Amino acid sequence: MPGMKEFGVPATDEAIAYIRQIADEMATLFGLDPAEAQGRIRHFWTGEAFLTEYALLALFHRTTQSWAKQIYYGGRPWWRDGPPPEPEPYPPV
């Protein structure tokens, strides 16, 4: 199944292409190497699947930059003014 080895999430080819764009965005925004970006995505979406119409709508409703920040910062409010929050620890503890 596409995406299982790379990101650990069952997904359509279209979803995997989008998730790759998120990983690229994480590398650009935060200077992450591809392995760390993939690992953060794998951890963030553990147990998810992007195979149904509803799941794909949930994935595509946000920009790749928005997802990259959500995955990198976790639930911290990165959109607020001021200094950026601390990223989620990696590897996850």
ABEGO torsion letter per residue (X at the ends): XBGAAAAGBBBBAAAAAAAAAAAAAAAAAAGBBAAAAAAAAAAAABGBBBABAAAAAAAAABBAAAAAAAAAAEABBAABBEBBBBBBBOBBX
